[in-house]
């Protein structure tokens, strides 16, 4: 192996000798990849096709010891480090240019104790991995809506989806973590051990270390739920959204309904004449008794004159994958997000005007319905602060051609700015793109100061900075 030049973003250039790389490889159960390896391009590719970065080294970890050795190697050689779990983060923080990428995707174990209703999950597992294992025991961990998402980034940033209103955020079910800190030590963080670190990891993202194992509390959920889509003509969208928000005022925790606005994909249950036309979709899931779900969803399903209503009993594991075909990896993606306390008529008008200006057939706006159990946790109990907002908006610009970059990004930014006066001011960290570094402090609100103190204690040199970064107190406000 030849000598390799690696970029040290803290102190210019450094050269890592082939012998040092070979020594690292000899310490691992996993493997080290360089750009000369056949698997290199596949491993460095992540969900967002806009991100095309080339790390000098990739360490594919087989266990916690590999992570420890990789972190120590990074620290000893002054390298930039990125950490990949599922590779789904919109900002592309899972991969870096010139430094070392720690790839956790081979670590996929999911172990369930059905009696204790607990699961131990490694950071490379996807939501599909988790759902299939937990549902085999009629249990569930509340997670997100795209099954290819990684459990690690989802949990550390929050985690919300179809069962959040019933069981809380993903991080609310977290009991403990094993985490490798910036000094290359493995510690256990829980309500009784490294309590400040445990607090910070529940919402503070990858700022404080690399989690090698998650311990979760699981919840009872039968394999069949009532779920599906009700599709409306876009011409009726204003009235539908007004009635939607009214119906949700009395919705039980078991019921979650999201609104999606986009051009209709060629779904088999939609008449062909609607394909490619603007629509509004109410996507709903009732996490409980099927008969009770029929009653709970009646008000939402009675709204307007839908094109199609395909709500019915569904395997929960299947429903968790329902949106996967629209969110496959490789497309170019840019997101903007707001939290809302309510959907005012003015806000609805802004959303509808943006849909009239859609720049492409895969661009969409979705409104996530949250609250319920997730909203009954005090804002200071975890690092995740936005407990009182009732809706989360994701402006999802998605396209294929690089020449469409600017028009799609500009569309998302215009909508974001137009809606800002009516938003809560906080933000969901997992939805923030790379160009929102100046928004991190605001996103965490009153919890930010405590996060800075934890960062200073566990990562004073800001080794873990490929994230929505919380800078150590000495660096706060630095460029």
N, C-alpha and C positions, 0 to 999 in steps of 0.2 A: 504493500500500500504506500503510495506517495505521500509526502507531506501535504497537508491541506491548510489553506488559509481560511480562517474563520473571522467573521466580523464581530468585534467587541464594541457594543454600542456605548459602553461606559468609558473605555480608554483606547479608542482608535482600533488598531489592527492587532491581532495576535495570531500566532502560528501554532497549530497543534500537530505534534509529530506523529507519524504513523505508529510508532511504538506505544504512544499513550492511548491511541484509539484501539490498538490491539489489546492493550492491557484492560481497557474498559470492557471490550467484548468478552474477554476471558472471565470477567466477574459476573456475567449475566447468564440467566437462563433463557432470556430472549435474545434478540439480535440487534446489531448495529447496521444501518443502511447508509450508503452514500449514493450520490447521483449515478454511480456506475452500476448499481444493483438493479436488476430487472424489476423488482417490486417498488422501487423508489417513487416513481410517478403515481402509482396507484395509492400508496400510503399517504403521500403528501396532499392528494386531492381531497377536498372537503366539500360539504353540501353546497355552499355558495360558489357558483361557477365564476364569479367576478374575482375571486381570490386565487392568485397564481404565484405563490411564494415558494422559494427553494431553500430549505434549511441545508446547512452543510452536512449535518448528521441527523439521523433519526434513530432513536432508541425505542425499539418495540419491546415493551415490558411484559414479562410473564408473571410477575408478582411484586410484592412490596420491596423485596431486596433489590430488584432491578431499579425501581424508582429511587431508592436511597442512593444507589451507586451513580445513577444518572444525575441526580441533584448535586451530589458532591463533585462530580466531574465538571458540571456547569460552574459551580462556585469556584473551584480551583483554577479554572481556565478563563474566568471572566467572560462567559458566553451569554448571549441573549437566549432565553429559553421560552418555548411555547409548549403548552400541554394540550394534547388531544384526548378527548373522551369519545363522544359520538361524532365530533367534527361538524356539528349543526349550527354553531353560533353564527349569527348573521354578520358580525364584525370580522370574522375570519381569524380570531385570536388563537385558534388551534394550531396555526402554522406560522413560522417566521421566516424571514430572509436571512441567510448566512449563519444563523445560530444552530441550536440543538432543539429538535422537536421530540418531546417525550410522548410516545404513543401508547395510550392505555387500552386501545381497542381490543388487544388479545385477552384482556382480563375481563371475562364475561360471566363469571360464576354467579348464579342466583340460588341461594339455599333457603328454603322455607321450613320453619318449625310451625306446623299447623296447630299444635296444641297451645303453644305460647302466642300464636298469631304474630310471629316475627319473621323478618327476612334479613339475610346478610347478602349484600349485593356488591359486586366489584364494579369499578368505575367505567369499564368498557361496555357494560351491558346497555342495550337499548330498551326503550319502553316496551317493544314487542317481546323481548326476552323476559322482562319483568312480568308483563301481563300473562303470558302463557304459563309461567311457573306458578304465580299466585292464584290464578283462576282455577288451576287444577285442584286447588284446595278450597274453592268457593271463597277466596279472599281477594283483596285488592289493595294496591297502593295508589292513592290519588296522584295522577301524573298529568301529562299534556295530551295533545290530540294528534300528534304525528308519530307513528310508532317507530320510525327510524331515528328519532331524537335520542341522544345519550342521557342516561339517568344522572350522570355526574353534574354536567353543566346545568341541567334543568333544576336539580335539587339545590345546588349552591346559589342559584339566582332566584329561586322561588318555587316555580312549578304549579301551574293551574290548568284545569281541563274539565272534563265532564263530571267528575265526582268531587270537585273542590268545594262546592257549596254544602255537600253532605259531610265530607271528611276533612276539609281544610286543604291548605297548600301541601305540596310534596314535603317541604321542609318541616311542616308541622308534625309529620309522622316520624321525623328523624329522632332516634334514641341515642346514637353515638356514632363516631367516625374514628377510623384509624387514619392519621394524616402525617405525611412527611413534610417537615417544616424546612425553612430555607437553610438551616444549618445541617441538613441531612439526617435528622433524627426522626424516628417514628414515635408518635405520641397518640394516646387515646384522648379524645375530647368528648365530653358528655356533660350532663347537668351537675356532675360531681367531680369531674377531672378537667382541668384546663377550661374552666367554665366560660371565661371571656372569649377564648378561641371558639368554643362551641357556639356561643351566641353569634359571633361574627360570621362563622361559616354558614349560618342559616340566613342567607340572603346577600352576603358580602362577596359572593362569587369566588374566583380562584385566587384571590389576593393573598391568602394566608398560608398556603401550602397545597400539597397534592393529596387528595383523599384516595386511599387505596382500598378502603372498605367502608360501606355504609350499613348501619343497623337500623332497620325501620320497624315501626309498629304497623301491622296490617289490620284491615277492617273486613267485616263480613259483606259479601256481595255475591248474589246468585249469578250463575253464568249467563242467564238471559235477562236483558233489560228492555225497556220500551224506548226505542230510539229511531231517528230518521229525519227526513227533510220535508219541509213544506215550501214549495217554490211559487213565488208570486211574480207577476209582471212588474217591471220596474215602474211603469206608469202609476201603479198603486202604492209605490214605496213610502211616500210620506204618510199616508193614512195607516199603512201597515205598521210602520215604526212607531207611530203614536199609540196605536192600540197594543203593540208589543210591550212598550214600556209600562203601560197601564196594567197589563196582565201580569207582569213580573212583580208588581207591588205586593201581590198576595201569593206568590209562588212558594211552595214548600222547599226546604233545603234539598230534597231529593231531585228537584227539577232544575235543569240548566238549559237555557236556550240562547244560542248565539245567532247573530244576524250577519249574513255574508252578502255583499253586493259585488257583482262582476258580470262579465259576459258568460252566458250559459255554455258549459262544455257539452260535448255530445253524449250526455248521459242516456242510457237506454230507456228510462222511464219518461223522458221529455219528448214531446212531439218534435219532429225534425225541424219544423218551421221556427222553433225557438232557439235552436243551436246558434250560438254566436250573438244572440241578442242580450241586452242588459236585463238582469233579473235580480230579485231580492230573495234570499233563501233564509228561512228560519230552521236552524239545525238544533234539534232538541234531544235530550236524554233524561230519562227518569231512572234514578238509581234506587230501585225498590220494587215493591209488589207491582206486577204488570197491571192488574185491575185498577189499583190505586193510581198508577201512572196514566191510565186512560182518562180518569176523572181530572187529574192534575193538568194534563195537556189540552183539555177540551177547549179552554178559553183561547189558547194560542192557535189551535187548529181551526177555530171557527172564524178567524179574522179573514175578511175579504173574500176574494174569489180566486183561489190558487190554481195554478196551471197543473200542479201535481202535489199529492200528499202521499208520501211513502213512509210514514211513521208506523212502526209495528214492532212486535217482539224480535229481538236481534241478539245474537251472541255478543257479549260485551267485548270479547277479544276482537271480533270482526268489526264492531263499531269503532274501536280504537284505531283501526287501520283504514277507515272509510275515506279519509282525506289524503291518504298516502299517494294515490295516483296524480293528484294535483300538486304535490310537493316533492316530486322526485329530485334527486341530486343532479347537479350539472348546469342548471339554468342560472342566469344572472339575477341576483336579488338585492333589493335595497328596501329597508323598512324605516318607518317613522311611527312613533307611538305616543299616545296620551292616555292618562287615566281621567275618568269622568265621574263626578258624583251623581250626575243625572244626564239624560239625553234631552236637552231642551229643544224646542222647535227650531231655534236658530242653529243649533249644532246639527240637527237633522238636515236642515236646508244646505248647510255647508257640505255635508257628506254627499248629498244627492247631486249637487252641482259638480263635485269631483268625479262622480261616476259618469256624468254626461261628458266628461273630458278624458275618459280612460285612454291611455296611450297604447294599450295593447291587450290582447285577449286573455292573458294570464294575470293581469294586474287586478287587484281586488282590495276591498276594505272589509275587515271583519270587526265586529263588536263582541267582545267576550263578556259574558254575564257572570259576575263573581259575587262576592258577599257571602251570605250564609255563614257556615262554620268558620271560613277563612276571615270573616269580618269580626268575629267575636274574640280575636286574639289582640291583646294590647299592642300598640305600635312599638313600644320599647321592649317587648318580650323577646323579639328576634331582630336581627339586622334588617329584615324586610319590613319597610315602614308603611306601605300603602294599604292599610287594612280597611279603611272606610270607603274607598271608591267602589262604586257599584258596577262600573263598566270599564273595560280596557279596549282601546282602539288600536288596531294594527293596520297601518297603511302599507300594504304589501305590493310593492312594485316588483314585477317578475317578467323577464323577457329573455330572448335567446341571442340576439344580434348585438355585438359590441357597439355598432353605430347608433343603437337605440339608448345607450347609457344615459346621455344627458337629458333627453326628453322624459325618460321614465323617472330618473332621480328628481328632476325639477317638478314633475307632477306630485310626487310624494311630499316634497318640501313645501310646495304651495299649500297643500291641504293641511299639513302640520301647522304652518304659520296661521292660516285662517282659523283653525280650531283652537289655537293656544289660549285666547282670552276666556274660553269657556271650560277649560280643562282644570284638573285639580292641582297641577304643578309638579306632581311626582311622576315617576316613570318606572316601567318594568325593565330592569337591567338587561334581561335576556333578549329584549326586543330592540335594544339600542345599537345603531350602526357605529362604525369605527370613527365617524366624524363628530361624535357627540361627547368627546372627552370633557368638555366644559360643562356638561350637564350632570356629571356624576354626583357632585356634592348636593345639588338640588334634588336629585332623584332619591337620595337617602334621607333628606330632611334633617330632623333633629337627631337622627342616629349617626350622622356622619362623623361627628367629633369623637364618639366612642370607637368607631371603626378605625379612625386614624391612630388612636392610642393602641389598639390591638395590632395594627399593622406595624407600628414602631417597635412593639415588643417582639413580634414573631418574624418580621421581615424588614429590619431597619434599612437594608441596602436596596430594597425594592427589587429583589431578584425576580419575584413573580409580578411582572408588570404587563404581560401580554393578556390584558383583560380590561374591563371597565375599571380603571385603576384608582385605587385609594392610595394616595401617596403617604409615605411616612411623614410624621409631623415636621421633620427638618426640611422636607422637600415641598411641603404644601405651598402651592402657588408658583412653583417653579415651572419652567417651560418643559 
